[in-house]
Amino acid sequence: MLSAALMLVISAPASFPALAQTALPPAPYANRQLDDPAQEKKARDLMHSIRCLTCQSQSVADSEASMAGDLRSEIRERIAKGEEPEHIRSWLIERYGDWISYEPTAEPIMWPLWGVPLLLLGVGGLLVAGRMKRRGAATDGKKGKQI
């Protein structure tokens, strides 16, 4: 009897999380559009270019995750207050990093990311041109010996 009571006392705290509410109510503008169609269009365009922090492969506009709902609400509330979408994007990038935006930045640290593929394409083109030139010269040399 004592061991059963001891087990109950020890295991009771472990069951408390199961009784807790796991989801908060959705943010006010998570699934509700703004009254002004122009503001809603600005908000939707911005939401389509912001990555969901939970899903990581969907935009905030397409995701059903609660974190995406919070971001949709935050974006709509800021647009309704008159903030520009680029200011909101800058705030999100400052808070979560460049990764949150689907639109690439033109920061100097990113230049190698854009320049190296172009450099490799140029080198590949030179290699192909050189090989074709040598092959053409070799074919011309064989034709000249046969005549």
MARZAFI-742444 format. One record per residue (C-alpha): x, y, z; residue in one letter. Coordinates in steps of 0.2 Angstrom, whole numbers, plus 5000, padded with zeros to 4 digits. Layout:
BEGIN
XYZa...
***
This chain:
BEGIN
500050005000m501450125004l502350084988s500750114978a500550284987a502350324984l502250284965m500650394964l501650544972v503150514960i502150494944s500850624947a501950774942p502450684926a500550684921s500250874923f500950924905p499650804898a498250904906l498951074901a498251164886q499451144872t498851274860a498551464862l497151544853p497651604836p498251784833a496951904829p497351924810y498151754808a496651694797n495651864795r495951984781q496152164782l494652274778d495652374765d495952274749p497552374745a498252344762q497852154761e498652144745k500252224752k500152104767a499851944755r501351994744d502452004759l501851844767m502251754751h504051804752s504351764770i504851584775r503851494789c505051464803l504151294808t503851214790c505451294782q504851244765s503251344764q502951534765s502051614779v500551634768a500451444764d500851374781s499551314794e500851314808a500451424823s502051514821m501551564803a499851624810g500751734822d501851804808l500351834797r499451924811s501052034815e501252074796i499452124794r499452224810e500952324805r500252354787i498652414795a499652534805k500452604789g502152524789e502952484773e503252304768p505052334766e505252404783h504352244790i505452134780r506952224787s506352204804w506052014801l507751994794i508552084809e507551974821r507651804812y509151824800g509251834781d508651654780w506851704783i506651804767s506451714750y507051864741e509051854740p510052004747t511352094737a512552114752e514452104748p514551944758i513451854746m514351914730w515451744729p513851654730l513251734714w515051764706g515751584708v514451494697p514651634683l516551604684l516351414683l515251434668l516551544659g517951424663v516851274657g516451374641g518351404638l518651224640l517351174628v517951294615a519751244617g519251054615r518151094600m519651194592k520851054595r519650924588r519351034573g521251054570a521450874572a520050834559t520850964547d522550884549g521850704544k520950774529k522550864523g523550694524k522150604514q522150724499i
***
